[in-house]
Amino acid sequence: MRRTLIAHVENVPGLLARVDGLLRRHSIPVESLVFDAVATPARLTITARASAEAAALVVRQMRRFEDVRDVQEATPESAHETVARLRAAR
C-alpha cells in the first residue's frame, strides 16, 4: 500500500543518503521524495509502497536520527490538506 511519511529535519549534508539507506535496507520502493528546505526546519515528504508494519518501523528508526526533529505517517486526509495548502501558497 502507498504510504506517505512526513519528517521535519535539519538541512545537513548526508541526511537524504541516510534516509535512502534506511529505505533500501528494508526493501521499500520509493515513489517520490520531496525535500523542502525553504522553511526551518526543512520538510521531507516520502511516498513509498510499504506495509503498515514496515512504515511504522521506518518511522521509529528515523526518529533515532540526530537531525530528524519529528516524523510521522500522514493519513490520506492530512496529505490532501498539505497538498492543497502548498498549492494555495504558490
PDB file of N, CA, C and O in Angstrom, chain B, residues numbered from 101:
ATOM      1  N   MET B 101       0.828  -1.178   0.000  1.00  0.00           N
ATOM      2  CA  MET B 101       0.000   0.000   0.000  1.00  0.00           C
ATOM      3  C   MET B 101       0.876   1.246   0.000  1.00  0.00           C
ATOM      4  O   MET B 101       1.988   1.239   0.527  1.00  0.00           O
ATOM      5  N   ARG B 102       0.370   2.293  -0.586  1.00  0.00           N
ATOM      6  CA  ARG B 102       1.125   3.550  -0.651  1.00  0.00           C
ATOM      7  C   ARG B 102       1.071   4.246   0.704  1.00  0.00           C
ATOM      8  O   ARG B 102      -0.002   4.427   1.280  1.00  0.00           O
ATOM      9  N   ARG B 103       2.229   4.630   1.198  1.00  0.00           N
ATOM     10  CA  ARG B 103       2.353   5.317   2.488  1.00  0.00           C
ATOM     11  C   ARG B 103       3.059   6.650   2.265  1.00  0.00           C
ATOM     12  O   ARG B 103       3.943   6.760   1.415  1.00  0.00           O
ATOM     13  N   THR B 104       2.663   7.658   3.033  1.00  0.00           N
ATOM     14  CA  THR B 104       3.313   8.966   2.987  1.00  0.00           C
ATOM     15  C   THR B 104       3.875   9.264   4.365  1.00  0.00           C
ATOM     16  O   THR B 104       3.146   9.283   5.356  1.00  0.00           O
ATOM     17  N   LEU B 105       5.172   9.496   4.416  1.00  0.00           N
ATOM     18  CA  LEU B 105       5.849   9.850   5.659  1.00  0.00           C
ATOM     19  C   LEU B 105       6.283  11.310   5.559  1.00  0.00           C
ATOM     20  O   LEU B 105       6.829  11.732   4.539  1.00  0.00           O
ATOM     21  N   ILE B 106       6.042  12.069   6.606  1.00  0.00           N
ATOM     22  CA  ILE B 106       6.424  13.470   6.636  1.00  0.00           C
ATOM     23  C   ILE B 106       7.365  13.669   7.812  1.00  0.00           C
ATOM     24  O   ILE B 106       7.045  13.333   8.952  1.00  0.00           O
ATOM     25  N   ALA B 107       8.543  14.228   7.507  1.00  0.00           N
ATOM     26  CA  ALA B 107       9.542  14.451   8.553  1.00  0.00           C
ATOM     27  C   ALA B 107       9.982  15.908   8.540  1.00  0.00           C
ATOM     28  O   ALA B 107      10.147  16.512   7.481  1.00  0.00           O
ATOM     29  N   HIS B 108      10.168  16.458   9.726  1.00  0.00           N
ATOM     30  CA  HIS B 108      10.760  17.783   9.874  1.00  0.00           C
ATOM     31  C   HIS B 108      12.205  17.541  10.286  1.00  0.00           C
ATOM     32  O   HIS B 108      12.476  16.915  11.311  1.00  0.00           O
ATOM     33  N   VAL B 109      13.128  18.047   9.473  1.00  0.00           N
ATOM     34  CA  VAL B 109      14.536  17.697   9.634  1.00  0.00           C
ATOM     35  C   VAL B 109      15.415  18.932   9.550  1.00  0.00           C
ATOM     36  O   VAL B 109      14.991  19.984   9.074  1.00  0.00           O
ATOM     37  N   GLU B 110      16.632  18.787  10.014  1.00  0.00           N
ATOM     38  CA  GLU B 110      17.657  19.811   9.825  1.00  0.00           C
ATOM     39  C   GLU B 110      18.234  19.648   8.417  1.00  0.00           C
ATOM     40  O   GLU B 110      18.351  18.528   7.922  1.00  0.00           O
ATOM     41  N   ASN B 111      18.583  20.728   7.791  1.00  0.00           N
ATOM     42  CA  ASN B 111      19.162  20.689   6.451  1.00  0.00           C
ATOM     43  C   ASN B 111      20.678  20.502   6.578  1.00  0.00           C
ATOM     44  O   ASN B 111      21.441  21.468   6.573  1.00  0.00           O
ATOM     45  N   VAL B 112      21.091  19.241   6.693  1.00  0.00           N
ATOM     46  CA  VAL B 112      22.508  18.925   6.864  1.00  0.00           C
ATOM     47  C   VAL B 112      22.955  17.946   5.775  1.00  0.00           C
ATOM     48  O   VAL B 112      22.154  17.145   5.293  1.00  0.00           O
ATOM     49  N   PRO B 113      24.216  18.009   5.392  1.00  0.00           N
ATOM     50  CA  PRO B 113      24.712  17.076   4.374  1.00  0.00           C
ATOM     51  C   PRO B 113      24.629  15.628   4.849  1.00  0.00           C
ATOM     52  O   PRO B 113      24.931  15.323   6.003  1.00  0.00           O
ATOM     53  N   GLY B 114      24.217  14.749   3.951  1.00  0.00           N
ATOM     54  CA  GLY B 114      24.190  13.321   4.239  1.00  0.00           C
ATOM     55  C   GLY B 114      22.876  12.796   4.771  1.00  0.00           C
ATOM     56  O   GLY B 114      22.692  11.581   4.847  1.00  0.00           O
ATOM     57  N   LEU B 115      21.954  13.673   5.143  1.00  0.00           N
ATOM     58  CA  LEU B 115      20.698  13.204   5.717  1.00  0.00           C
ATOM     59  C   LEU B 115      19.879  12.416   4.704  1.00  0.00           C
ATOM     60  O   LEU B 115      19.349  11.355   5.033  1.00  0.00           O
ATOM     61  N   LEU B 116      19.769  12.912   3.490  1.00  0.00           N
ATOM     62  CA  LEU B 116      18.999  12.197   2.474  1.00  0.00           C
ATOM     63  C   LEU B 116      19.621  10.840   2.167  1.00  0.00           C
ATOM     64  O   LEU B 116      18.903   9.873   1.914  1.00  0.00           O
ATOM     65  N   ALA B 117      20.929  10.760   2.187  1.00  0.00           N
ATOM     66  CA  ALA B 117      21.606   9.481   1.949  1.00  0.00           C
ATOM     67  C   ALA B 117      21.291   8.481   3.066  1.00  0.00           C
ATOM     68  O   ALA B 117      21.106   7.293   2.802  1.00  0.00           O
ATOM     69  N   ARG B 118      21.230   8.962   4.312  1.00  0.00           N
ATOM     70  CA  ARG B 118      20.902   8.067   5.422  1.00  0.00           C
ATOM     71  C   ARG B 118      19.457   7.585   5.338  1.00  0.00           C
ATOM     72  O   ARG B 118      19.172   6.416   5.599  1.00  0.00           O
ATOM     73  N   VAL B 119      18.545   8.488   4.972  1.00  0.00           N
ATOM     74  CA  VAL B 119      17.143   8.099   4.815  1.00  0.00           C
ATOM     75  C   VAL B 119      17.011   7.098   3.673  1.00  0.00           C
ATOM     76  O   VAL B 119      16.310   6.094   3.802  1.00  0.00           O
ATOM     77  N   ASP B 120      17.678   7.368   2.563  1.00  0.00           N
ATOM     78  CA  ASP B 120      17.660   6.448   1.425  1.00  0.00           C
ATOM     79  C   ASP B 120      18.203   5.076   1.827  1.00  0.00           C
ATOM     80  O   ASP B 120      17.626   4.051   1.463  1.00  0.00           O
ATOM     81  N   GLY B 121      19.297   5.053   2.566  1.00  0.00           N
ATOM     82  CA  GLY B 121      19.870   3.787   3.025  1.00  0.00           C
ATOM     83  C   GLY B 121      18.921   3.015   3.917  1.00  0.00           C
ATOM     84  O   GLY B 121      18.841   1.789   3.827  1.00  0.00           O
ATOM     85  N   LEU B 122      18.196   3.721   4.782  1.00  0.00           N
ATOM     86  CA  LEU B 122      17.222   3.081   5.655  1.00  0.00           C
ATOM     87  C   LEU B 122      16.117   2.426   4.833  1.00  0.00           C
ATOM     88  O   LEU B 122      15.735   1.287   5.099  1.00  0.00           O
ATOM     89  N   LEU B 123      15.606   3.139   3.844  1.00  0.00           N
ATOM     90  CA  LEU B 123      14.547   2.587   2.998  1.00  0.00           C
ATOM     91  C   LEU B 123      15.052   1.413   2.166  1.00  0.00           C
ATOM     92  O   LEU B 123      14.317   0.448   1.959  1.00  0.00           O
ATOM     93  N   ARG B 124      16.286   1.477   1.689  1.00  0.00           N
ATOM     94  CA  ARG B 124      16.868   0.375   0.915  1.00  0.00           C
ATOM     95  C   ARG B 124      17.056  -0.871   1.773  1.00  0.00           C
ATOM     96  O   ARG B 124      16.802  -1.986   1.317  1.00  0.00           O
ATOM     97  N   ARG B 125      17.502  -0.684   3.019  1.00  0.00           N
ATOM     98  CA  ARG B 125      17.716  -1.832   3.910  1.00  0.00           C
ATOM     99  C   ARG B 125      16.425  -2.613   4.127  1.00  0.00           C
ATOM    100  O   ARG B 125      16.452  -3.831   4.308  1.00  0.00           O
ATOM    101  N   HIS B 126      15.310  -1.917   4.109  1.00  0.00           N
ATOM    102  CA  HIS B 126      14.019  -2.572   4.319  1.00  0.00           C
ATOM    103  C   HIS B 126      13.311  -2.883   3.002  1.00  0.00           C
ATOM    104  O   HIS B 126      12.144  -3.272   3.000  1.00  0.00           O
ATOM    105  N   SER B 127      14.014  -2.712   1.887  1.00  0.00           N
ATOM    106  CA  SER B 127      13.492  -3.002   0.542  1.00  0.00           C
ATOM    107  C   SER B 127      12.162  -2.301   0.280  1.00  0.00           C
ATOM    108  O   SER B 127      11.219  -2.901  -0.235  1.00  0.00           O
ATOM    109  N   ILE B 128      12.106  -1.025   0.642  1.00  0.00           N
ATOM    110  CA  ILE B 128      10.898  -0.229   0.432  1.00  0.00           C
ATOM    111  C   ILE B 128      11.096   0.633  -0.809  1.00  0.00           C
ATOM    112  O   ILE B 128      11.955   1.514  -0.815  1.00  0.00           O
ATOM    113  N   PRO B 129      10.308   0.391  -1.864  1.00  0.00           N
ATOM    114  CA  PRO B 129      10.439   1.195  -3.076  1.00  0.00           C
ATOM    115  C   PRO B 129       9.847   2.593  -2.882  1.00  0.00           C
ATOM    116  O   PRO B 129       8.707   2.737  -2.439  1.00  0.00           O
ATOM    117  N   VAL B 130      10.621   3.606  -3.213  1.00  0.00           N
ATOM    118  CA  VAL B 130      10.206   4.996  -3.061  1.00  0.00           C
ATOM    119  C   VAL B 130       9.574   5.473  -4.356  1.00  0.00           C
ATOM    120  O   VAL B 130      10.162   5.335  -5.428  1.00  0.00           O
ATOM    121  N   GLU B 131       8.378   6.035  -4.259  1.00  0.00           N
ATOM    122  CA  GLU B 131       7.718   6.602  -5.425  1.00  0.00           C
ATOM    123  C   GLU B 131       8.091   8.062  -5.604  1.00  0.00           C
ATOM    124  O   GLU B 131       8.290   8.519  -6.730  1.00  0.00           O
ATOM    125  N   SER B 132       8.189   8.799  -4.502  1.00  0.00           N
ATOM    126  CA  SER B 132       8.629  10.194  -4.588  1.00  0.00           C
ATOM    127  C   SER B 132       9.273  10.595  -3.273  1.00  0.00           C
ATOM    128  O   SER B 132       8.951  10.073  -2.205  1.00  0.00           O
ATOM    129  N   LEU B 133      10.186  11.536  -3.388  1.00  0.00           N
ATOM    130  CA  LEU B 133      10.872  12.083  -2.236  1.00  0.00           C
ATOM    131  C   LEU B 133      10.988  13.582  -2.491  1.00  0.00           C
ATOM    132  O   LEU B 133      11.632  14.006  -3.451  1.00  0.00           O
ATOM    133  N   VAL B 134      10.366  14.379  -1.630  1.00  0.00           N
ATOM    134  CA  VAL B 134      10.361  15.829  -1.802  1.00  0.00           C
ATOM    135  C   VAL B 134      11.028  16.451  -0.590  1.00  0.00           C
ATOM    136  O   VAL B 134      10.649  16.181   0.550  1.00  0.00           O
ATOM    137  N   PHE B 135      12.028  17.289  -0.849  1.00  0.00           N
ATOM    138  CA  PHE B 135      12.753  17.967   0.216  1.00  0.00           C
ATOM    139  C   PHE B 135      12.525  19.459   0.067  1.00  0.00           C
ATOM    140  O   PHE B 135      12.955  20.063  -0.916  1.00  0.00           O
ATOM    141  N   ASP B 136      11.845  20.061   1.048  1.00  0.00           N
ATOM    142  CA  ASP B 136      11.548  21.489   1.028  1.00  0.00           C
ATOM    143  C   ASP B 136      12.382  22.165   2.104  1.00  0.00           C
ATOM    144  O   ASP B 136      12.066  22.089   3.291  1.00  0.00           O
ATOM    145  N   ALA B 137      13.453  22.829   1.677  1.00  0.00           N
ATOM    146  CA  ALA B 137      14.378  23.442   2.626  1.00  0.00           C
ATOM    147  C   ALA B 137      14.133  24.931   2.808  1.00  0.00           C
ATOM    148  O   ALA B 137      14.965  25.620   3.398  1.00  0.00           O
ATOM    149  N   VAL B 138      13.013  25.442   2.318  1.00  0.00           N
ATOM    150  CA  VAL B 138      12.724  26.872   2.430  1.00  0.00           C
ATOM    151  C   VAL B 138      12.457  27.244   3.884  1.00  0.00           C
ATOM    152  O   VAL B 138      12.957  28.263   4.359  1.00  0.00           O
ATOM    153  N   ALA B 139      11.691  26.449   4.583  1.00  0.00           N
ATOM    154  CA  ALA B 139      11.356  26.735   5.976  1.00  0.00           C
ATOM    155  C   ALA B 139      12.378  26.089   6.909  1.00  0.00           C
ATOM    156  O   ALA B 139      13.169  25.239   6.500  1.00  0.00           O
ATOM    157  N   THR B 140      12.339  26.511   8.170  1.00  0.00           N
ATOM    158  CA  THR B 140      13.179  25.887   9.181  1.00  0.00           C
ATOM    159  C   THR B 140      12.276  25.326  10.246  1.00  0.00           C
ATOM    160  O   THR B 140      11.544  26.115  10.844  1.00  0.00           O
ATOM    161  N   PRO B 141      12.251  24.074  10.540  1.00  0.00           N
ATOM    162  CA  PRO B 141      13.071  23.014   9.965  1.00  0.00           C
ATOM    163  C   PRO B 141      12.579  22.644   8.567  1.00  0.00           C
ATOM    164  O   PRO B 141      11.440  22.925   8.193  1.00  0.00           O
ATOM    165  N   ALA B 142      13.455  22.017   7.819  1.00  0.00           N
ATOM    166  CA  ALA B 142      13.115  21.577   6.468  1.00  0.00           C
ATOM    167  C   ALA B 142      12.092  20.452   6.551  1.00  0.00           C
ATOM    168  O   ALA B 142      11.963  19.776   7.571  1.00  0.00           O
ATOM    169  N   ARG B 143      11.377  20.271   5.459  1.00  0.00           N
ATOM    170  CA  ARG B 143      10.339  19.240   5.425  1.00  0.00           C
ATOM    171  C   ARG B 143      10.701  18.199   4.382  1.00  0.00           C
ATOM    172  O   ARG B 143      10.997  18.534   3.235  1.00  0.00           O
ATOM    173  N   LEU B 144      10.678  16.951   4.778  1.00  0.00           N
ATOM    174  CA  LEU B 144      10.970  15.826   3.897  1.00  0.00           C
ATOM    175  C   LEU B 144       9.701  14.981   3.791  1.00  0.00           C
ATOM    176  O   LEU B 144       9.203  14.464   4.791  1.00  0.00           O
ATOM    177  N   THR B 145       9.184  14.848   2.565  1.00  0.00           N
ATOM    178  CA  THR B 145       7.979  14.057   2.330  1.00  0.00           C
ATOM    179  C   THR B 145       8.357  12.861   1.477  1.00  0.00           C
ATOM    180  O   THR B 145       8.890  13.017   0.379  1.00  0.00           O
ATOM    181  N   ILE B 146       8.081  11.671   1.979  1.00  0.00           N
ATOM    182  CA  ILE B 146       8.430  10.430   1.298  1.00  0.00           C
ATOM    183  C   ILE B 146       7.144   9.679   0.987  1.00  0.00           C
ATOM    184  O   ILE B 146       6.338   9.417   1.880  1.00  0.00           O
ATOM    185  N   THR B 147       6.957   9.336  -0.273  1.00  0.00           N
ATOM    186  CA  THR B 147       5.841   8.482  -0.669  1.00  0.00           C
ATOM    187  C   THR B 147       6.443   7.167  -1.133  1.00  0.00           C
ATOM    188  O   THR B 147       7.278   7.143  -2.037  1.00  0.00           O
ATOM    189  N   ALA B 148       6.020   6.077  -0.514  1.00  0.00           N
ATOM    190  CA  ALA B 148       6.608   4.771  -0.803  1.00  0.00           C
ATOM    191  C   ALA B 148       5.547   3.686  -0.697  1.00  0.00           C
ATOM    192  O   ALA B 148       4.488   3.884  -0.103  1.00  0.00           O
ATOM    193  N   ARG B 149       5.852   2.546  -1.282  1.00  0.00           N
ATOM    194  CA  ARG B 149       4.975   1.377  -1.164  1.00  0.00           C
ATOM    195  C   ARG B 149       5.517   0.513  -0.037  1.00  0.00           C
ATOM    196  O   ARG B 149       6.606  -0.052  -0.134  1.00  0.00           O
ATOM    197  N   ALA B 150       4.728   0.419   1.046  1.00  0.00           N
ATOM    198  CA  ALA B 150       5.174  -0.356   2.205  1.00  0.00           C
ATOM    199  C   ALA B 150       3.961  -0.823   2.998  1.00  0.00           C
ATOM    200  O   ALA B 150       2.882  -0.234   2.926  1.00  0.00           O
ATOM    201  N   SER B 151       4.165  -1.885   3.749  1.00  0.00           N
ATOM    202  CA  SER B 151       3.116  -2.348   4.649  1.00  0.00           C
ATOM    203  C   SER B 151       3.050  -1.405   5.850  1.00  0.00           C
ATOM    204  O   SER B 151       3.942  -0.582   6.050  1.00  0.00           O
ATOM    205  N   ALA B 152       2.007  -1.529   6.632  1.00  0.00           N
ATOM    206  CA  ALA B 152       1.864  -0.700   7.832  1.00  0.00           C
ATOM    207  C   ALA B 152       3.002  -0.976   8.811  1.00  0.00           C
ATOM    208  O   ALA B 152       3.511  -0.055   9.450  1.00  0.00           O
ATOM    209  N   GLU B 153       3.400  -2.239   8.927  1.00  0.00           N
ATOM    210  CA  GLU B 153       4.483  -2.598   9.844  1.00  0.00           C
ATOM    211  C   GLU B 153       5.814  -2.010   9.391  1.00  0.00           C
ATOM    212  O   GLU B 153       6.579  -1.493  10.206  1.00  0.00           O
ATOM    213  N   ALA B 154       6.091  -2.090   8.086  1.00  0.00           N
ATOM    214  CA  ALA B 154       7.348  -1.551   7.560  1.00  0.00           C
ATOM    215  C   ALA B 154       7.385  -0.043   7.720  1.00  0.00           C
ATOM    216  O   ALA B 154       8.426   0.511   8.073  1.00  0.00           O
ATOM    217  N   ALA B 155       6.271   0.636   7.468  1.00  0.00           N
ATOM    218  CA  ALA B 155       6.227   2.089   7.621  1.00  0.00           C
ATOM    219  C   ALA B 155       6.434   2.483   9.083  1.00  0.00           C
ATOM    220  O   ALA B 155       7.152   3.441   9.370  1.00  0.00           O
ATOM    221  N   ALA B 156       5.815   1.755  10.000  1.00  0.00           N
ATOM    222  CA  ALA B 156       5.991   2.047  11.423  1.00  0.00           C
ATOM    223  C   ALA B 156       7.436   1.831  11.853  1.00  0.00           C
ATOM    224  O   ALA B 156       7.963   2.598  12.659  1.00  0.00           O
ATOM    225  N   LEU B 157       8.079   0.798  11.324  1.00  0.00           N
ATOM    226  CA  LEU B 157       9.484   0.527  11.636  1.00  0.00           C
ATOM    227  C   LEU B 157      10.379   1.657  11.125  1.00  0.00           C
ATOM    228  O   LEU B 157      11.281   2.100  11.836  1.00  0.00           O
ATOM    229  N   VAL B 158      10.137   2.122   9.910  1.00  0.00           N
ATOM    230  CA  VAL B 158      10.931   3.218   9.344  1.00  0.00           C
ATOM    231  C   VAL B 158      10.740   4.488  10.167  1.00  0.00           C
ATOM    232  O   VAL B 158      11.704   5.209  10.424  1.00  0.00           O
ATOM    233  N   VAL B 159       9.508   4.767  10.580  1.00  0.00           N
ATOM    234  CA  VAL B 159       9.249   5.950  11.407  1.00  0.00           C
ATOM    235  C   VAL B 159      10.027   5.857  12.711  1.00  0.00           C
ATOM    236  O   VAL B 159      10.665   6.828  13.116  1.00  0.00           O
ATOM    237  N   ARG B 160       9.986   4.699  13.381  1.00  0.00           N
ATOM    238  CA  ARG B 160      10.723   4.530  14.646  1.00  0.00           C
ATOM    239  C   ARG B 160      12.223   4.717  14.441  1.00  0.00           C
ATOM    240  O   ARG B 160      12.890   5.351  15.259  1.00  0.00           O
ATOM    241  N   GLN B 161      12.752   4.164  13.348  1.00  0.00           N
ATOM    242  CA  GLN B 161      14.191   4.261  13.123  1.00  0.00           C
ATOM    243  C   GLN B 161      14.606   5.668  12.702  1.00  0.00           C
ATOM    244  O   GLN B 161      15.695   6.121  13.055  1.00  0.00           O
ATOM    245  N   MET B 162      13.751   6.366  11.950  1.00  0.00           N
ATOM    246  CA  MET B 162      14.083   7.740  11.579  1.00  0.00           C
ATOM    247  C   MET B 162      14.096   8.658  12.789  1.00  0.00           C
ATOM    248  O   MET B 162      14.854   9.627  12.826  1.00  0.00           O
ATOM    249  N   ARG B 163      13.259   8.360  13.782  1.00  0.00           N
ATOM    250  CA  ARG B 163      13.240   9.184  14.997  1.00  0.00           C
ATOM    251  C   ARG B 163      14.565   9.102  15.753  1.00  0.00           C
ATOM    252  O   ARG B 163      14.882   9.987  16.547  1.00  0.00           O
ATOM    253  N   ARG B 164      15.328   8.058  15.512  1.00  0.00           N
ATOM    254  CA  ARG B 164      16.641   7.908  16.154  1.00  0.00           C
ATOM    255  C   ARG B 164      17.704   8.786  15.498  1.00  0.00           C
ATOM    256  O   ARG B 164      18.742   9.056  16.101  1.00  0.00           O
ATOM    257  N   PHE B 165      17.453   9.231  14.268  1.00  0.00           N
ATOM    258  CA  PHE B 165      18.438  10.072  13.583  1.00  0.00           C
ATOM    259  C   PHE B 165      18.564  11.403  14.329  1.00  0.00           C
ATOM    260  O   PHE B 165      17.567  12.006  14.728  1.00  0.00           O
ATOM    261  N   GLU B 166      19.780  11.836  14.502  1.00  0.00           N
ATOM    262  CA  GLU B 166      20.073  13.054  15.238  1.00  0.00           C
ATOM    263  C   GLU B 166      19.446  14.288  14.599  1.00  0.00           C
ATOM    264  O   GLU B 166      19.016  15.199  15.305  1.00  0.00           O
ATOM    265  N   ASP B 167      19.392  14.324  13.275  1.00  0.00           N
ATOM    266  CA  ASP B 167      18.943  15.515  12.557  1.00  0.00           C
ATOM    267  C   ASP B 167      17.449  15.520  12.249  1.00  0.00           C
ATOM    268  O   ASP B 167      16.961  16.440  11.592  1.00  0.00           O
ATOM    269  N   VAL B 168      16.722  14.514  12.709  1.00  0.00           N
ATOM    270  CA  VAL B 168      15.282  14.439  12.475  1.00  0.00           C
ATOM    271  C   VAL B 168      14.578  14.944  13.729  1.00  0.00           C
ATOM    272  O   VAL B 168      14.722  14.369  14.807  1.00  0.00           O
ATOM    273  N   ARG B 169      13.815  16.025  13.577  1.00  0.00           N
ATOM    274  CA  ARG B 169      13.086  16.578  14.721  1.00  0.00           C
ATOM    275  C   ARG B 169      11.800  15.815  14.988  1.00  0.00           C
ATOM    276  O   ARG B 169      11.468  15.528  16.138  1.00  0.00           O
ATOM    277  N   ASP B 170      11.072  15.485  13.915  1.00  0.00           N
ATOM    278  CA  ASP B 170       9.800  14.783  14.059  1.00  0.00           C
ATOM    279  C   ASP B 170       9.516  14.043  12.766  1.00  0.00           C
ATOM    280  O   ASP B 170       9.860  14.522  11.685  1.00  0.00           O
ATOM    281  N   VAL B 171       8.900  12.896  12.868  1.00  0.00           N
ATOM    282  CA  VAL B 171       8.482  12.135  11.684  1.00  0.00           C
ATOM    283  C   VAL B 171       7.191  11.410  12.022  1.00  0.00           C
ATOM    284  O   VAL B 171       7.012  10.904  13.130  1.00  0.00           O
ATOM    285  N   GLN B 172       6.301  11.373  11.048  1.00  0.00           N
ATOM    286  CA  GLN B 172       5.037  10.677  11.250  1.00  0.00           C
ATOM    287  C   GLN B 172       4.490  10.227   9.910  1.00  0.00           C
ATOM    288  O   GLN B 172       4.842  10.762   8.859  1.00  0.00           O
ATOM    289  N   GLU B 173       3.625   9.235   9.973  1.00  0.00           N
ATOM    290  CA  GLU B 173       2.947   8.793   8.766  1.00  0.00           C
ATOM    291  C   GLU B 173       1.717   9.660   8.587  1.00  0.00           C
ATOM    292  O   GLU B 173       0.929   9.830   9.517  1.00  0.00           O
ATOM    293  N   ALA B 174       1.554  10.204   7.405  1.00  0.00           N
ATOM    294  CA  ALA B 174       0.407  11.065   7.120  1.00  0.00           C
ATOM    295  C   ALA B 174      -0.806  10.211   6.798  1.00  0.00           C
ATOM    296  O   ALA B 174      -0.707   9.193   6.113  1.00  0.00           O
ATOM    297  N   THR B 175      -1.928  10.634   7.291  1.00  0.00           N
ATOM    298  CA  THR B 175      -3.176   9.988   6.906  1.00  0.00           C
ATOM    299  C   THR B 175      -3.557  10.530   5.532  1.00  0.00           C
ATOM    300  O   THR B 175      -3.094  11.608   5.157  1.00  0.00           O
ATOM    301  N   PRO B 176      -4.371   9.831   4.785  1.00  0.00           N
ATOM    302  CA  PRO B 176      -4.756  10.343   3.462  1.00  0.00           C
ATOM    303  C   PRO B 176      -5.380  11.736   3.530  1.00  0.00           C
ATOM    304  O   PRO B 176      -5.158  12.553   2.636  1.00  0.00           O
ATOM    305  N   GLU B 177      -6.153  12.017   4.575  1.00  0.00           N
ATOM    306  CA  GLU B 177      -6.784  13.326   4.693  1.00  0.00           C
ATOM    307  C   GLU B 177      -5.743  14.416   4.911  1.00  0.00           C
ATOM    308  O   GLU B 177      -5.814  15.466   4.272  1.00  0.00           O
ATOM    309  N   SER B 178      -4.773  14.189   5.803  1.00  0.00           N
ATOM    310  CA  SER B 178      -3.773  15.214   6.074  1.00  0.00           C
ATOM    311  C   SER B 178      -2.857  15.419   4.878  1.00  0.00           C
ATOM    312  O   SER B 178      -2.383  16.532   4.651  1.00  0.00           O
ATOM    313  N   ALA B 179      -2.600  14.367   4.108  1.00  0.00           N
ATOM    314  CA  ALA B 179      -1.770  14.522   2.918  1.00  0.00           C
ATOM    315  C   ALA B 179      -2.476  15.397   1.890  1.00  0.00           C
ATOM    316  O   ALA B 179      -1.839  16.242   1.261  1.00  0.00           O
ATOM    317  N   HIS B 180      -3.774  15.210   1.711  1.00  0.00           N
ATOM    318  CA  HIS B 180      -4.525  16.036   0.766  1.00  0.00           C
ATOM    319  C   HIS B 180      -4.588  17.486   1.237  1.00  0.00           C
ATOM    320  O   HIS B 180      -4.503  18.405   0.422  1.00  0.00           O
ATOM    321  N   GLU B 181      -4.735  17.695   2.534  1.00  0.00           N
ATOM    322  CA  GLU B 181      -4.757  19.055   3.075  1.00  0.00           C
ATOM    323  C   GLU B 181      -3.413  19.739   2.853  1.00  0.00           C
ATOM    324  O   GLU B 181      -3.368  20.924   2.525  1.00  0.00           O
ATOM    325  N   THR B 182      -2.325  19.005   3.027  1.00  0.00           N
ATOM    326  CA  THR B 182      -0.996  19.563   2.829  1.00  0.00           C
ATOM    327  C   THR B 182      -0.788  19.966   1.383  1.00  0.00           C
ATOM    328  O   THR B 182      -0.269  21.049   1.113  1.00  0.00           O
ATOM    329  N   VAL B 183      -1.184  19.113   0.450  1.00  0.00           N
ATOM    330  CA  VAL B 183      -1.040  19.429  -0.973  1.00  0.00           C
ATOM    331  C   VAL B 183      -1.869  20.658  -1.315  1.00  0.00           C
ATOM    332  O   VAL B 183      -1.389  21.535  -2.033  1.00  0.00           O
ATOM    333  N   ALA B 184      -3.090  20.744  -0.824  1.00  0.00           N
ATOM    334  CA  ALA B 184      -3.938  21.893  -1.104  1.00  0.00           C
ATOM    335  C   ALA B 184      -3.336  23.181  -0.541  1.00  0.00           C
ATOM    336  O   ALA B 184      -3.390  24.229  -1.185  1.00  0.00           O
ATOM    337  N   ARG B 185      -2.761  23.099   0.665  1.00  0.00           N
ATOM    338  CA  ARG B 185      -2.141  24.277   1.277  1.00  0.00           C
ATOM    339  C   ARG B 185      -0.924  24.725   0.492  1.00  0.00           C
ATOM    340  O   ARG B 185      -0.720  25.924   0.301  1.00  0.00           O
ATOM    341  N   LEU B 186      -0.107  23.776   0.028  1.00  0.00           N
ATOM    342  CA  LEU B 186       1.079  24.122  -0.752  1.00  0.00           C
ATOM    343  C   LEU B 186       0.698  24.745  -2.094  1.00  0.00           C
ATOM    344  O   LEU B 186       1.349  25.685  -2.550  1.00  0.00           O
ATOM    345  N   ARG B 187      -0.346  24.226  -2.722  1.00  0.00           N
ATOM    346  CA  ARG B 187      -0.794  24.799  -4.000  1.00  0.00           C
ATOM    347  C   ARG B 187      -1.335  26.191  -3.805  1.00  0.00           C
ATOM    348  O   ARG B 187      -1.130  27.057  -4.656  1.00  0.00           O
ATOM    349  N   ALA B 188      -2.026  26.432  -2.699  1.00  0.00           N
ATOM    350  CA  ALA B 188      -2.591  27.756  -2.426  1.00  0.00           C
ATOM    351  C   ALA B 188      -1.489  28.776  -2.136  1.00  0.00           C
ATOM    352  O   ALA B 188      -1.669  29.967  -2.386  1.00  0.00           O
ATOM    353  N   ALA B 189      -0.363  28.324  -1.616  1.00  0.00           N
ATOM    354  CA  ALA B 189       0.740  29.215  -1.288  1.00  0.00           C
ATOM    355  C   ALA B 189       1.499  29.709  -2.512  1.00  0.00           C
ATOM    356  O   ALA B 189       2.253  30.678  -2.427  1.00  0.00           O
ATOM    357  N   ARG B 190       1.306  29.056  -3.635  1.00  0.00           N
ATOM    358  CA  ARG B 190       2.034  29.436  -4.857  1.00  0.00           C
ATOM    359  C   ARG B 190       1.585  30.725  -5.380  1.00  0.00           C
ATOM    360  O   ARG B 190       2.094  31.188  -6.401  1.00  0.00           O
TER     361      ARG B 190
END
